[in-house]
Amino acid sequence: MVSQQISTAPTAALEHPIRSRPKIPLMRPIIDDEMIQAAVEALRNERLVMGESVFKFEEEFARYCGTRHAVSTGSGTAAVQIALQALGIGPGDSVITTPFTFIASSNAVIHAGARPEFADVEKTGFNIDPAEVEKKIGKETKAILPVHLYGQPARMKELRDLASDHGTRLVEDACQAHGSEISGKRAGSMGDVGCFSFYTSKNMTVAGDGGMIVTDDSAIADIAKSIRDCGRASKYTMSRIGYTSRLNTVNAAIGRVQLRKLDQWNLVRRRLASRYRKGLQDVGGITLPPEDNPGAKSVYHLFVIRSKNRDELAKKLEANGVETAVHYPIPSHLQTPYRRIYGYTEGTFPVSERLAGEVLSLPIYSEMADEDVDRVCQLIRDSSTGQA
């Protein structure tokens, strides 16, 4: 079937003498004929909200993750917020998380009524450092919220041990890590609760906003189902204050098709990441993303290099038709509301702040051609020798 490619690339003309070369986008979500047909069938035959496809998607996603339950939500942010609330976390509680991620992770903690407590990331990676987490655990700590950033699993064994030793909950933000693994267990299944996003930039999407909570705990799943649907106990009986955060049926229908393709797409991403590593392994001035920890399997939501000349490199790649991005240029603790509310200043989390000035995301997506990876590598090699 013919795929409909949806590019996130800007439409502005490229200022480069070789104008015949197409731009290489950072990412390219896929909507193919099978997904379109599934959406049409859902629109014609099901309830528009909470139709049959929603419940089938939940069942299939739980099975994929290796958990007993899955509860869909309106977004990944909502999934984290509702998961925390389903665990009984709220005002007066703190949740330890990373400052080096998209701000939605810590925002969800605030939306749940709790206070985000940051712990810096590993010096050799991108994910939260368990040793830094241990320094921050106090009597108000009710949960640890690691983020599997860029699709690379966090150090879950150490984090699980910390959570167990201190009687805290462990909530996985797996919004960038659909299908990543540690020792054969998939992301989302290693804590008390796992949370996913299906936003259009993710490894799999629902062609719009959407999220999912996964857990083995039936009570947590039941509470989450109630919270995401106005706090219902039955149609007109409410058992708690809830939200309207339901997944639309047509989005779920598309998600079901994408889920069936996810493993193959992830396999391609891992192969492309290996090609990047080979092409860039001896280039001076850049640092490749860390290799997977023993037993772990990254799904490369993003392929992120580091360079002290990051901005100059990004401009050179853009001038040569390669889209890049910075994930993320401002750590969460230095965003305006966090400075205002919590008084954070520069230097508080030095590793995260250094990463924010060096990271650069290169194009990677499941239908990216090998020659495009090679072209990006060559441009970076040329840049390192002053040829680009």
Summary of the structure (lengths in Angstrom):
residues: 388
radius of gyration: 21.0
end to end distance: 38.7
largest distance: 68.8
contacts: 1358
relative contact order: 0.16
helix: 39%
strand: 18%
